[in-house]
Amino acid sequence: MADYPVIWMRPEHGTRGPRPAHSRADVARAGIELADAEGLDAVSMRRIASALGAGTTSLYRYVSKKDDVLELMVDEVMGSLAGTRLSGPWRTDLATIARAQRGLALRHPWLAGLSSGRTNHGPNSLRWLELSLSAFDGLDLSTDDMLANLGTLSAFVLGHVLGELGDRAAAHRSGLTHAQWMDQQGEYGPTIVGSGLYPRFTRVIVEAETPHAEDRQDRLFEAGLARVLDGLAAHLP
């Protein structure tokens, strides 16, 4: 196998020797199943090989290092967005893109951490990027402006998702539902209010409804998304 630094430049398998028993997609799916079930730290060459019923050294017929596996995993899950359709108006399209990215990241909690770093675009990732950029067709934007708009949208989605995942992790650690945790915090509320030191947060305690709602994460996401899109609109021609 040619030793190109980017996995997408390498052939699926070499021309010499027997045809491999598995594919890169098999390796990616095995890694995804491990990461979804146990977290990204569970993904190792040994565990993937075991899941495939193969020897660890045999994996190096498909990949050169663990980073290659992570690249394959990201691109594999990006393929699930292939059915996303854009309707034309830029605001509607960017909202569709944001909701799709949020849904994908919540289905695969490990994805947010990998997506925030350097990525080598595989075929599925490239198709998604191409679709996302098409939301700006006809708006007479520079390439840098398009990238800045997508980056702003993605940063919002990523930040919100990390908050949601953190809330899930806290619930798992404590064993408390959100309602039970809020009840505990409610016992502390009168102390905060009675101190008189935090008048603005006192208003939050007394008046805010969203923190108590079952669909609070959806509400917060949609409210934040509307504000991000309003901000982007201010910079469009």
N, C-alpha and C positions, 0 to 999 in steps of 0.2 A: 504494500500500500504506500502510495506516494506520501512523503512527509510534509504536506502542506499545513501551515499553522491553523488555518480555518477549516473546520470539519466539512463544511459545505463544498469545499473545493476538492475533497477526496472522493474517489469512487466508492460505491457502496461496499464492494469487496474486490480483492485482488484478482488478477487473471490467472494466477498460478494456484495449484493445490485444489482440494475438493471444495465444492460450494459450501459456504457456511450454513449451519443448521438454523440459524436465526437471522433476523434483520435488525437494522438500527431501530426501526419502529418497535420491535420486540424489546430491545434494551430500554428504550424510552418509556414504554408502557410499564415495564417492571419497576423502573425507578419511580414513576408517577404513583403507582400503587403503594410503594413503600412510603414515599413522602406524604401522601394523603393520609395514610393510616398512622404513621409514627413520627412524622416530621422529617425535615431535610437531613438532619444528622444521621438518620437511619440509612440513608442512601450510601452504599459502598459497593465497590466492585464485587466483593465477596457475597453480599446479600443479593445483588442483582443476579450474579451467576447462579446462586442457589435457587432463586425463584425461576430461573430458566432451565434448571436442571443441567447446568453446564459447569465446567471448571473455570476458576477465576481467570487463569491465564488465557483461556479461549476468548474472553471478552476483548482482548487486545487485537483480535481480528476485525473488530467493528469500531473500536475507539482507541485513542492513544492515551487518554487520561480521564480522570473523573470530570474535569471541566467540560469535556466533550459530552459526557452523559447529561450534564445539566443543560447544555445547549440543546440537546435533542429533546429533553423533557419539556423545556419551555416551548419549543417550536411545535411539539406534538399537541400540547394543550391549546395552543393558539389556533390549531386546526379546527377546534370545535366552534370557532367564531365564523366559520366559512359561510354559514347561512344568513349572516347579518346583511340586511338590505337598507340602503339609504334612499330617502324619498325626494331629496332635492333642496329644500330650504336649509341653509347652513346651520341654523339654530337647532332645528329638529334633528338634523344628522349628527351634530356634535353631542346632543343629549342621548341619542341612540348609542353612539360610540362609548360615551361615559358609562351608561348603564350596562352595556355588554362587558366592558372591562371590569366593572365592579363585580358583576355576577361571576365572571371567570375567576377573579382573585379570591372571592369568598368560597368558591367550590374547591380551590386548590390553595390553601393558606400559605404554602411555601412560596408561591409565585411572586407575591409582592416584594419579598426580599431580593429575589433574583432580578426582577424587572427594574429595580432601582439602581442597578449597577451597569457595567458594560455588557452589551449584548452583541453577538454576531447574528445577523438576521438570516434565519433559514427561510425556506420557501413559504411556510405558513405565516411567519412573522412579516415577511415582505408583502404578501398579499393583503394582510391586515393594514400595514402602513400605507400601502397604495390606496386602499379603500378609504382610510381615514383622511388622507390628503385630498381625495376627491371631494370632500365636503366643502372645500374652498374654491372649487371650480367656478370660474366666472366672476370672482371677487377682485381680481386685479391686485393680488397680494404678492409681495416678494417671497422667495423661498424661505428666507430667514423669518419673515413674519408668520408664514404658515407653520414653521417649526416651533416658533415661540408660542403660538396659539395652542398647538397640540401639546406642547410641553406643560403649559399652564393647566390645561384640562387634565392631563395625566397626573400632574402633581396633586391636584385636588382629589382625584379619584384615589390615588395611592394613599394620601394622608387620611382620607375618610376610612378606607378599608383597613389600614393599620389600627385605627381606633376601634373599629368593629371587632377585629381579631383580638385586640388587647382585652376588650370587654368579654369576649368568649373565654379567653385564657383565664381571666380573673374569676369568672363564674366556675370554671372547671377546678381551679385551685381551691376556692373557698367552699364549693358545694352549694352556694347560695344562688337562687334565681335573682333576676334583676329586682323583682318586687320585694323579695326578702332583704336584699341589700339596701334598697331604698328605705325600707322600714327601719333598718338599723341606723341609717343616716338621719332619719327623721327624729330619732331620740336626741341627736346632737344639735338639730336645728334650733331649738329654743335657746340653747347656749349661745349660738352665733348671733341670733337676732337680739337676744337680751344684752349682749355686750355693747351694742350701739356702734361698733367699730367698722361695720361693713354694710353700710346702707344700700349700696348697689346690689351686693349679693343677697341681702335680705329681700330685696324685690324679687330676685330669682327664686328664692325659697318660697315666698308667699304667692307669687303670681304665675310662675312658669308652669305650663302644662306638658310641653313636649317631653321633658325627662321622665315623666310617669307613663307615657303612652306605650302601648304594646308595639306599635309601629314606629317608635321614635327614630330608629336608624334610617328608615325610609324617609321619614319627614325631614330629618336633618340633611340627608343626602340631596333630596330634591330642592330644599331651600338653598343649600350651598351651591348646587349646580346652577340654579337660576341666577344667582349673584355672579358666579363666574362667567356665565354667558352674557350677562349684562355688561360686565367689564370688558369682555372681548368685543362686544358690539361697539363700544366706544372707540375702538381702534380700527374699525373696518372702514374702507373707503365709503 
